[in-house]
Amino acid sequence: MDGTADRKHAESAFISEVFHSLSQPLTALHCGLDLALQCDRTLEELRASIQTALDNTERLRQRLLLIRALNDLVDSDAAADVIDLSALLRELYEDLLPLFEAAGRRLEVGATSGPLLVRADKIRLARALFVFVEYLYRYLPEGGLVGMHLDCDQGRAALGIKAQSCLPVGPERDSAAPACELELLRRTFVAAGGEFGPLSNTPDCREWLATLPAA
């Protein structure tokens, strides 16, 4: 019974945070367009209002795409592939490193002694990891680090993710982790027969641990 109540509470909190994450850019978009229609606006002010509206439209589009990706994972019957998780992380590192370096931030992936085979949907797992690490990047302080390391213990691959963080707390402000990004990664690992959740949470650092059965 307690488990059911906890699950309902978690679902309610998630829906609340999703609503908040969508309402922010939508409200800003509405206000920006309203200002743009004022007749006494200068050309520069009009351009600034339109640019703000475009930016908020893109934020809204990205949130909706993320929610669609979450919905795709519900009752998913996608076939699992045997993939090398260490190779997948190296690909993620190569894709995101230029972004981190250009902003004066750091991304590190611990080396492994060889392939670490797991069974999962490669495309969905890669997408979920990319979305989550890119989110962490956006809230890193100058010179901040996102680190990932892999290990294998008792037939399970363990992926640790650590971020020196200015992560907001609550919906974009008061919660220890993002709603949609975190939920997408959690559901992706659970759908593959694994687990994902917080490991530690301090003012200076957030840490998560994910596991998948070794193939």
VEXKE-132183 format. One line per 2 residues: their letters; for each residue x, y, z of N, C-alpha, C. Coordinates in nm, 4 decimals. Example, Ala and Ser with C-alpha at 12.3 -4.5 7.8 and 13.67 -1.06 7.14 Angstrom:
% residues 2
as) 1.3190 -0.5690 0.7800 1.2300 -0.4500 0.7800 1.3200 -0.3300 0.7800 | 1.2850 -0.2250 0.7080 1.3670 -0.1060 0.7140 1.2900 0.0030 0.7870;
This chain:
% residues 215
md) 0.0827 -0.1202 0.0000 0.0000 0.0000 0.0000 0.0863 0.1253 0.0000 | 0.1918 0.1223 0.0856 0.2826 0.2355 0.0903 0.3504 0.2552 -0.0441;
gt) 0.3857 0.1424 -0.1097 0.4490 0.1506 -0.2406 0.3583 0.2169 -0.3416 | 0.2287 0.1833 -0.3388 0.1323 0.2445 -0.4300 0.1193 0.3935 -0.4023;
ad) 0.1137 0.4302 -0.2749 0.1025 0.5714 -0.2377 0.2263 0.6487 -0.2809 | 0.3445 0.5891 -0.2621 0.4691 0.6551 -0.3032 0.4726 0.6748 -0.4539;
rk) 0.4256 0.5710 -0.5278 0.4257 0.5800 -0.6732 0.3305 0.6901 -0.7195 | 0.2121 0.6977 -0.6589 0.1157 0.8010 -0.6964 0.1693 0.9405 -0.6637;
ha) 0.2374 0.9502 -0.5484 0.2956 1.0794 -0.5105 0.4036 1.1205 -0.6097 | 0.4888 1.0242 -0.6501 0.5958 1.0533 -0.7462 0.5374 1.0944 -0.8805;
es) 0.4300 1.0250 -0.9253 0.3672 1.0586 -1.0527 0.3047 1.1975 -1.0471 | 0.2413 1.2295 -0.9331 0.1792 1.3605 -0.9176 0.2843 1.4712 -0.9194;
af) 0.3967 1.4468 -0.8503 0.5038 1.5458 -0.8475 0.5641 1.5652 -0.9857 | 0.5776 1.4538 -1.0588 0.6344 1.4619 -1.1931 0.5441 1.5421 -1.2856;
is) 0.4133 1.5153 -1.2818 0.3187 1.5883 -1.3661 0.3209 1.7370 -1.3321 | 0.3322 1.7681 -1.2022 0.3382 1.9078 -1.1594 0.4615 1.9770 -1.2156;
ev) 0.5748 1.9082 -1.2131 0.6982 1.9675 -1.2639 0.6944 1.9812 -1.4161 | 0.6335 1.8837 -1.4839 0.6194 1.8933 -1.6293 0.5326 2.0140 -1.6647;
fh) 0.4230 2.0307 -1.5929 0.3347 2.1451 -1.6170 0.4119 2.2754 -1.5980 | 0.4923 2.2806 -1.4927 0.5704 2.4016 -1.4653 0.6714 2.4270 -1.5772;
sl) 0.7389 2.3222 -1.6220 0.8415 2.3388 -1.7249 0.7821 2.3815 -1.8591 | 0.6550 2.3469 -1.8831 0.5880 2.3896 -2.0058 0.5263 2.5288 -1.9910;
sq) 0.4761 2.5594 -1.8723 0.4069 2.6868 -1.8531 0.5031 2.8049 -1.8547 | 0.6279 2.7835 -1.8116 0.7251 2.8935 -1.8119 0.7474 2.9509 -1.9517;
pl) 0.7921 2.8698 -2.0499 0.8138 2.9283 -2.1834 0.6841 2.9724 -2.2497 | 0.5728 2.9050 -2.2194 0.4459 2.9435 -2.2807 0.4012 3.0808 -2.2303;
ta) 0.4164 3.1050 -2.0994 0.3814 3.2361 -2.0433 0.4723 3.3444 -2.0991 | 0.6030 3.3142 -2.1067 0.6977 3.4117 -2.1610 0.6685 3.4410 -2.3080;
lh) 0.6302 3.3377 -2.3826 0.5954 3.3551 -2.5232 0.4746 3.4466 -2.5374 | 0.3730 3.4237 -2.4568 0.2523 3.5051 -2.4605 0.2847 3.6513 -2.4292;
cg) 0.3645 3.6737 -2.3251 0.3993 3.8111 -2.2866 0.4823 3.8796 -2.3946 | 0.5764 3.8037 -2.4538 0.6605 3.8616 -2.5577 0.5813 3.9032 -2.6797;
ld) 0.4866 3.8197 -2.7213 0.4039 3.8530 -2.8374 0.3106 3.9696 -2.8065 | 0.2621 3.9750 -2.6837 0.1756 4.0851 -2.6431 0.2521 4.2177 -2.6497;
la) 0.3770 4.2168 -2.6019 0.4600 4.3375 -2.6079 0.4914 4.3771 -2.7521 | 0.5147 4.2752 -2.8370 0.5483 4.3038 -2.9769 0.4358 4.3751 -3.0500;
lq) 0.3123 4.3561 -3.0054 0.1971 4.4166 -3.0717 0.1736 4.5620 -3.0308 | 0.2465 4.6079 -2.9302 0.2265 4.7465 -2.8874 0.2758 4.8417 -2.9966;
cd) 0.1937 4.9404 -3.0279 0.2210 5.0279 -3.1424 0.3402 5.1202 -3.1211 | 0.3750 5.1506 -2.9977 0.4817 5.2477 -2.9742 0.6187 5.1811 -2.9594;
rt) 0.6322 5.0576 -3.0025 0.7602 4.9885 -2.9940 0.8544 5.0366 -3.1041 | 0.9816 5.0554 -3.0691 1.0813 5.0860 -3.1711 1.1143 4.9576 -3.2476;
le) 1.1843 4.9724 -3.3612 1.2201 4.8554 -3.4408 1.3083 4.7603 -3.3609 | 1.4055 4.8174 -3.2848 1.4932 4.7306 -3.2053 1.4164 4.6551 -3.0978;
el) 1.3225 4.7247 -3.0335 1.2415 4.6608 -2.9296 1.1538 4.5509 -2.9906 | 1.1013 4.5786 -3.1103 1.0191 4.4782 -3.1778 1.1025 4.3548 -3.2121;
ra) 1.2242 4.3757 -3.2655 1.3125 4.2640 -3.2976 1.3452 4.1829 -3.1720 | 1.3721 4.2529 -3.0609 1.4054 4.1842 -2.9353 1.2876 4.1008 -2.8854;
si) 1.1667 4.1556 -2.8987 1.0473 4.0817 -2.8557 1.0262 3.9571 -2.9408 | 1.0462 3.9722 -3.0718 1.0285 3.8572 -3.1611 1.1344 3.7509 -3.1342;
qt) 1.2594 3.7931 -3.1105 1.3655 3.6969 -3.0809 1.3365 3.6215 -2.9518 | 1.2881 3.6928 -2.8502 1.2516 3.6282 -2.7235 1.1397 3.5271 -2.7460;
al) 1.0416 3.5655 -2.8278 0.9312 3.4738 -2.8581 0.9829 3.3489 -2.9296 | 1.0767 3.3668 -3.0239 1.1353 3.2518 -3.0941 1.2110 3.1613 -2.9974;
dn) 1.2874 3.2223 -2.9069 1.3632 3.1436 -2.8091 1.2700 3.0611 -2.7210 | 1.1614 3.1215 -2.6771 1.0680 3.0490 -2.5910 0.9890 2.9440 -2.6676;
te) 0.9652 2.9697 -2.7966 0.9019 2.8677 -2.8797 0.9908 2.7449 -2.8908 | 1.1220 2.7679 -2.9075 1.2165 2.6567 -2.9164 1.2243 2.5809 -2.7839;
rl) 1.2245 2.6528 -2.6716 1.2239 2.5865 -2.5401 1.1012 2.4974 -2.5260 | 0.9867 2.5496 -2.5673 0.8627 2.4735 -2.5581 0.8685 2.3508 -2.6486;
rq) 0.9218 2.3672 -2.7692 0.9329 2.2547 -2.8631 1.0221 2.1450 -2.8060 | 1.1341 2.1841 -2.7464 1.2254 2.0854 -2.6895 1.1611 2.0095 -2.5739;
rl) 1.0849 2.0794 -2.4900 1.0166 2.0117 -2.3789 0.9139 1.9126 -2.4311 | 0.8407 1.9492 -2.5358 0.7399 1.8595 -2.5915 0.8049 1.7367 -2.6545;
ll) 0.9193 1.7557 -2.7210 0.9905 1.6419 -2.7776 1.0368 1.5472 -2.6672 | 1.0804 1.6039 -2.5563 1.1252 1.5228 -2.4441 1.0085 1.4442 -2.3837;
ir) 0.8936 1.5076 -2.3720 0.7760 1.4391 -2.3191 0.7318 1.3276 -2.4144 | 0.7432 1.3521 -2.5448 0.7091 1.2463 -2.6406 0.8040 1.1275 -2.6253;
al) 0.9334 1.1567 -2.6042 1.0301 1.0489 -2.5832 0.9963 0.9698 -2.4577 | 0.9513 1.0389 -2.3542 0.9081 0.9699 -2.2321 0.7885 0.8805 -2.2606;
nd) 0.6935 0.9320 -2.3364 0.5744 0.8541 -2.3687 0.6090 0.7302 -2.4499 | 0.7113 0.7398 -2.5350 0.7527 0.6252 -2.6172 0.8008 0.5088 -2.5316;
lv) 0.8458 0.5400 -2.4098 0.8994 0.4357 -2.3235 0.7918 0.3620 -2.2444 | 0.6705 0.4157 -2.2428 0.5627 0.3513 -2.1683 0.5217 0.2228 -2.2403;
ds) 0.5258 0.1125 -2.1667 0.4895 -0.0182 -2.2233 0.5673 -0.0464 -2.3525 | 0.6935 -0.0056 -2.3542 0.7748 -0.0249 -2.4737 0.8044 -0.1727 -2.4947;
da) 0.7897 -0.2176 -2.6195 0.8247 -0.3559 -2.6513 0.9389 -0.3589 -2.7536 | 1.0188 -0.2501 -2.7550 1.1310 -0.2430 -2.8484 1.2321 -0.3533 -2.8184;
aa) 1.2856 -0.4121 -2.9234 1.3825 -0.5199 -2.9058 1.5119 -0.4642 -2.8492 | 1.5702 -0.5374 -2.7538 1.6963 -0.4961 -2.6927 1.8127 -0.5523 -2.7726;
dv) 1.9174 -0.4722 -2.7832 2.0379 -0.5143 -2.8520 2.1476 -0.5395 -2.7497 | 2.2438 -0.6213 -2.7853 2.3639 -0.6345 -2.7033 2.4590 -0.5243 -2.7476;
id) 2.4884 -0.4323 -2.6569 2.5720 -0.3180 -2.6909 2.6889 -0.3077 -2.5933 | 2.7935 -0.2426 -2.6376 2.9092 -0.2153 -2.5532 2.8866 -0.0791 -2.4876;
ls) 2.8546 -0.0807 -2.3577 2.8227 0.0432 -2.2875 2.9435 0.1370 -2.2813 | 3.0637 0.0814 -2.2702 3.1829 0.1663 -2.2664 3.2025 0.2380 -2.4002;
al) 3.1744 0.1704 -2.5118 3.1852 0.2340 -2.6429 3.0790 0.3417 -2.6605 | 2.9588 0.3159 -2.6081 2.8511 0.4143 -2.6160 2.8893 0.5415 -2.5402;
lr) 2.9516 0.5260 -2.4243 2.9945 0.6424 -2.3473 3.1052 0.7191 -2.4189 | 3.1943 0.6486 -2.4848 3.3000 0.7166 -2.5600 3.2399 0.8002 -2.6737;
el) 3.1376 0.7452 -2.7402 3.0702 0.8203 -2.8464 3.0041 0.9456 -2.7895 | 2.9392 0.9309 -2.6741 2.8755 1.0448 -2.6086 2.9799 1.1507 -2.5726;
ye) 3.0930 1.1055 -2.5215 3.2022 1.1954 -2.4844 3.2514 1.2741 -2.6065 | 3.2724 1.2060 -2.7164 3.3220 1.2725 -2.8374 3.2206 1.3718 -2.8928;
dl) 3.0915 1.3405 -2.8799 2.9867 1.4303 -2.9297 2.9762 1.5578 -2.8457 | 2.9906 1.5440 -2.7137 2.9642 1.6567 -2.6241 3.0884 1.7334 -2.5810;
lp) 3.2068 1.6754 -2.5964 3.3283 1.7415 -2.5491 3.3481 1.8807 -2.6104 | 3.3290 1.8994 -2.7425 3.3468 2.0350 -2.7972 3.2556 2.1386 -2.7322;
lf) 3.1329 2.0988 -2.6994 3.0389 2.1892 -2.6327 3.0909 2.2290 -2.4958 | 3.1402 2.1302 -2.4191 3.1932 2.1578 -2.2859 3.3160 2.2480 -2.2939;
ea) 3.4082 2.2154 -2.3834 3.5332 2.2913 -2.3921 3.5083 2.4356 -2.4356 | 3.4154 2.4556 -2.5284 3.3859 2.5908 -2.5759 3.3310 2.6796 -2.4647;
ag) 3.2676 2.6177 -2.3650 3.2083 2.6940 -2.2547 3.2961 2.6944 -2.1293 | 3.4185 2.6404 -2.1404 3.5062 2.6380 -2.0246 3.4610 2.5415 -1.9172;
rr) 3.3958 2.4321 -1.9581 3.3506 2.3292 -1.8651 3.4201 2.1976 -1.8995 | 3.4120 2.1001 -1.8088 3.4874 1.9763 -1.8282 3.3945 1.8558 -1.8320;
le) 3.4288 1.7601 -1.9182 3.3583 1.6328 -1.9288 3.4619 1.5218 -1.9243 | 3.4431 1.4265 -1.8347 3.5373 1.3157 -1.8223 3.4615 1.1833 -1.8215;
vg) 3.5175 1.0843 -1.8906 3.4635 0.9483 -1.8916 3.5765 0.8547 -1.8541 | 3.5608 0.7817 -1.7435 3.6646 0.6910 -1.6984 3.6872 0.5779 -1.7967;
at) 3.8149 0.5440 -1.8165 3.8486 0.4355 -1.9092 3.8141 0.3006 -1.8478 | 3.7773 0.2045 -1.9331 3.7509 0.0681 -1.8889 3.8536 -0.0249 -1.9520;
sg) 3.8714 -0.1407 -1.8924 3.9735 -0.2334 -1.9406 3.9343 -0.3022 -2.0708 | 3.8089 -0.2968 -2.1064 3.7629 -0.3620 -2.2286 3.6145 -0.3407 -2.2479;
pl) 3.5531 -0.4102 -2.3427 3.4089 -0.3950 -2.3660 3.3271 -0.4317 -2.2421 | 3.2169 -0.3621 -2.2228 3.1242 -0.3927 -2.1149 2.9872 -0.4106 -2.1792;
lv) 2.9520 -0.5363 -2.2039 2.8323 -0.5663 -2.2819 2.7070 -0.5694 -2.1952 | 2.6039 -0.4993 -2.2424 2.4741 -0.4981 -2.1752 2.3667 -0.5164 -2.2821;
ra) 2.2445 -0.5427 -2.2363 2.1330 -0.5598 -2.3299 2.0368 -0.4421 -2.3110 | 2.0259 -0.3583 -2.4157 1.9399 -0.2405 -2.4079 1.9128 -0.1893 -2.5485;
dk) 1.8158 -0.1005 -2.5609 1.7882 -0.0334 -2.6877 1.8920 0.0770 -2.7035 | 1.9850 0.0601 -2.7947 2.0985 0.1519 -2.8061 2.0551 0.2945 -2.8376;
ir) 1.9618 0.3107 -2.9316 1.9211 0.4449 -2.9730 1.8561 0.5196 -2.8573 | 1.7662 0.4529 -2.7855 1.6979 0.5189 -2.6747 1.7927 0.5468 -2.5584;
la) 1.8841 0.4537 -2.5316 1.9794 0.4745 -2.4237 2.0732 0.5905 -2.4566 | 2.1222 0.5958 -2.5802 2.2106 0.7050 -2.6204 2.1387 0.8391 -2.6121;
ra) 2.0133 0.8415 -2.6558 1.9364 0.9659 -2.6515 1.9153 1.0117 -2.5078 | 1.8778 0.9210 -2.4192 1.8514 0.9578 -2.2804 1.9778 1.0093 -2.2111;
lf) 2.0908 0.9433 -2.2349 2.2167 0.9881 -2.1750 2.2567 1.1246 -2.2294 | 2.2408 1.1453 -2.3596 2.2758 1.2743 -2.4206 2.1919 1.3864 -2.3598;
vf) 2.0613 1.3646 -2.3498 1.9709 1.4661 -2.2959 2.0088 1.5005 -2.1522 | 2.0399 1.3985 -2.0717 2.0688 1.4223 -1.9310 2.2020 1.4950 -1.9126;
ve) 2.3063 1.4500 -1.9833 2.4381 1.5142 -1.9684 2.4343 1.6574 -2.0229 | 2.3599 1.6796 -2.1314 2.3475 1.8149 -2.1850 2.2754 1.9048 -2.0857;
yl) 2.1783 1.8494 -2.0135 2.1099 1.9268 -1.9088 2.2083 1.9646 -1.7984 | 2.2885 1.8674 -1.7524 2.3858 1.8958 -1.6479 2.4835 2.0049 -1.6921;
yr) 2.5245 1.9996 -1.8174 2.6155 2.1003 -1.8731 2.5578 2.2411 -1.8566 | 2.4282 2.2565 -1.8819 2.3682 2.3893 -1.8786 2.3743 2.4523 -1.7401;
yl) 2.3837 2.3693 -1.6345 2.3850 2.4230 -1.4991 2.5212 2.4128 -1.4309 | 2.6246 2.3764 -1.5060 2.7583 2.3690 -1.4469 2.8137 2.5083 -1.4222;
pe) 2.8860 2.5265 -1.3106 2.9578 2.6533 -1.2924 3.0769 2.6588 -1.3870 | 3.1363 2.7752 -1.4020 3.2560 2.7901 -1.4846 3.3634 2.6933 -1.4369;
gg) 3.4181 2.6155 -1.5294 3.5191 2.5162 -1.4937 3.4626 2.3907 -1.4305 | 3.3301 2.3817 -1.4197 3.2660 2.2670 -1.3553 3.2834 2.1379 -1.4340;
lv) 3.2643 2.0266 -1.3653 3.2927 1.8943 -1.4215 3.1709 1.8033 -1.4170 | 3.1447 1.7345 -1.5280 3.0559 1.6186 -1.5305 3.1450 1.4971 -1.5540;
gm) 3.1414 1.4031 -1.4619 3.2231 1.2836 -1.4749 3.1379 1.1584 -1.4789 | 3.1782 1.0616 -1.5613 3.1074 0.9340 -1.5708 3.2089 0.8207 -1.5608;
hl) 3.1742 0.7179 -1.4873 3.2641 0.6034 -1.4776 3.1827 0.4742 -1.4781 | 3.2431 0.3697 -1.5305 3.1781 0.2394 -1.5441 3.2478 0.1357 -1.4585;
dc) 3.1695 0.0407 -1.4096 3.2235 -0.0714 -1.3349 3.1309 -0.1900 -1.3589 | 3.1766 -0.3093 -1.3272 3.0936 -0.4283 -1.3404 3.1060 -0.5101 -1.2134;
dq) 2.9916 -0.5413 -1.1539 2.9938 -0.6139 -1.0274 2.8778 -0.7126 -1.0239 | 2.9091 -0.8396 -1.0013 2.8076 -0.9443 -0.9882 2.7108 -0.9456 -1.1069;
gr) 2.7677 -0.9396 -1.2257 2.6860 -0.9523 -1.3459 2.6057 -0.8304 -1.3824 | 2.6347 -0.7160 -1.3211 2.5635 -0.5930 -1.3532 2.6636 -0.4830 -1.3856;
aa) 2.6340 -0.4086 -1.4912 2.7157 -0.2927 -1.5266 2.6650 -0.1730 -1.4474 | 2.7568 -0.1036 -1.3821 2.7202 0.0124 -1.3004 2.7788 0.1388 -1.3624;
lg) 2.6943 0.2369 -1.3863 2.7357 0.3645 -1.4430 2.7114 0.4737 -1.3398 | 2.8196 0.5380 -1.2963 2.8071 0.6500 -1.2043 2.8190 0.7815 -1.2796;
ik) 2.7315 0.8763 -1.2480 2.7339 1.0096 -1.3091 2.7430 1.1122 -1.1973 | 2.8433 1.1998 -1.2054 2.8641 1.2995 -1.1011 2.8758 1.4370 -1.1656;
aq) 2.8128 1.5370 -1.1038 2.8189 1.6729 -1.1571 2.8457 1.7727 -1.0460 | 2.9510 1.8545 -1.0648 2.9685 1.9721 -0.9806 2.8605 2.0672 -1.0261;
sc) 2.7749 2.1085 -0.9377 2.6516 2.1577 -0.9911 2.5980 2.2844 -0.9323 | 2.5367 2.3604 -1.0233 2.4482 2.4698 -0.9856 2.3072 2.4261 -1.0218;
lp) 2.2824 2.2959 -1.0153 2.1498 2.2463 -1.0527 2.0425 2.3146 -0.9696 | 1.9327 2.3525 -1.0325 1.8234 2.4126 -0.9566 1.7605 2.3118 -0.8629;
vg) 1.6899 2.3609 -0.7625 1.6194 2.2709 -0.6733 1.4698 2.3032 -0.6793 | 1.3640 2.2139 -0.7059 1.2202 2.2330 -0.7387 1.2056 2.2482 -0.8828;
pe) 1.0876 2.2644 -0.9306 1.0704 2.2760 -1.0741 1.1594 2.3880 -1.1269 | 1.2717 2.3493 -1.1905 1.3709 2.4417 -1.2437 1.4276 2.5306 -1.1350;
rd) 1.3949 2.5107 -1.0104 1.4426 2.5972 -0.9043 1.4631 2.5239 -0.7733 | 1.3730 2.4392 -0.7302 1.3819 2.3789 -0.5968 1.4008 2.2282 -0.5928;
sa) 1.4245 2.1597 -0.7036 1.4372 2.0154 -0.6941 1.5806 1.9732 -0.7149 | 1.6129 1.8585 -0.6581 1.7522 1.8135 -0.6640 1.7903 1.7654 -0.8026;
ap) 1.6963 1.7508 -0.8901 1.7270 1.7019 -1.0247 1.6163 1.7434 -1.1192 | 1.6453 1.7501 -1.2483 1.5437 1.7889 -1.3450 1.4340 1.6846 -1.3558;
ac) 1.3135 1.7304 -1.3864 1.2012 1.6377 -1.3927 1.2053 1.5493 -1.5163 | 1.1890 1.6092 -1.6344 1.1786 1.5301 -1.7573 1.3085 1.4575 -1.7893;
el) 1.4221 1.5288 -1.7781 1.5505 1.4685 -1.8134 1.5818 1.3491 -1.7241 | 1.5604 1.3660 -1.5957 1.5862 1.2581 -1.5012 1.4912 1.1407 -1.5242;
el) 1.3653 1.1710 -1.5478 1.2659 1.0664 -1.5665 1.2894 0.9885 -1.6956 | 1.3331 1.0583 -1.8002 1.3636 0.9897 -1.9257 1.4760 0.8887 -1.9054;
lr) 1.5815 0.9291 -1.8342 1.6931 0.8380 -1.8115 1.6516 0.7227 -1.7203 | 1.5748 0.7535 -1.6167 1.5305 0.6477 -1.5240 1.4463 0.5440 -1.5969;
rt) 1.3497 0.5906 -1.6753 1.2617 0.4962 -1.7450 1.3381 0.4154 -1.8498 | 1.4386 0.4758 -1.9121 1.5177 0.4050 -2.0122 1.5930 0.2889 -1.9494;
fv) 1.6529 0.3124 -1.8335 1.7248 0.2048 -1.7657 1.6286 0.0986 -1.7120 | 1.5161 0.1418 -1.6565 1.4182 0.0461 -1.6045 1.3625 -0.0400 -1.7169;
aa) 1.3355 0.0213 -1.8340 1.2826 -0.0539 -1.9479 1.3805 -0.1611 -1.9947 | 1.5104 -0.1397 -1.9687 1.6126 -0.2370 -2.0080 1.6445 -0.3350 -1.8954;
gg) 1.5629 -0.3333 -1.7894 1.5829 -0.4264 -1.6782 1.6819 -0.3788 -1.5747 | 1.7123 -0.2480 -1.5761 1.8073 -0.1945 -1.4794 1.7432 -0.0998 -1.3806;
ef) 1.8266 -0.0167 -1.3209 1.7800 0.0799 -1.2220 1.8548 0.2109 -1.2412 | 1.7951 0.3196 -1.1931 1.8614 0.4496 -1.1983 1.8066 0.5358 -1.0861;
gp) 1.8955 0.6014 -1.0123 1.8489 0.6865 -0.9046 1.9615 0.7676 -0.8446 | 1.9268 0.8597 -0.7529 2.0281 0.9442 -0.6901 2.1157 0.8635 -0.5954;
ls) 2.2433 0.9005 -0.5903 2.3377 0.8359 -0.5005 2.3770 0.9296 -0.3881 | 2.3973 1.0570 -0.4207 2.4282 1.1577 -0.3194 2.3819 1.2933 -0.3689;
nt) 2.3622 1.3850 -0.2755 2.3105 1.5162 -0.3106 2.3631 1.6171 -0.2088 | 2.4644 1.6929 -0.2473 2.5189 1.7973 -0.1615 2.5086 1.9296 -0.2355;
pd) 2.5275 2.0418 -0.1654 2.5182 2.1715 -0.2345 2.6162 2.1854 -0.3506 | 2.7313 2.1165 -0.3432 2.8341 2.1328 -0.4459 2.8371 2.0215 -0.5494;
cr) 2.7708 1.9107 -0.5221 2.7839 1.7960 -0.6124 2.6590 1.7096 -0.6069 | 2.6183 1.6642 -0.7238 2.5078 1.5689 -0.7350 2.5626 1.4433 -0.7990;
ew) 2.5125 1.3279 -0.7550 2.5640 1.2017 -0.8060 2.4490 1.1035 -0.8251 | 2.4544 1.0295 -0.9368 2.3518 0.9298 -0.9681 2.4198 0.7975 -1.0032;
la) 2.3476 0.6884 -0.9820 2.3988 0.5564 -1.0153 2.2964 0.4818 -1.0994 | 2.3420 0.4265 -1.2113 2.2569 0.3461 -1.2999 2.3153 0.2081 -1.3136;
tl) 2.2298 0.1079 -1.3233 2.2778 -0.0299 -1.3439 2.1999 -0.0954 -1.4557 | 2.2671 -0.1871 -1.5238 2.2061 -0.2705 -1.6265 2.2614 -0.4109 -1.6149;
pa) 2.1798 -0.5137 -1.6405 2.2334 -0.6495 -1.6405 2.3379 -0.6674 -1.7506 | 2.4483 -0.7280 -1.7161 2.5504 -0.7577 -1.8182 2.4967 -0.8648 -1.9123;
a) 2.5300 -0.8521 -2.0406 2.4805 -0.9473 -2.1399 2.5679 -1.0724 -2.1403;
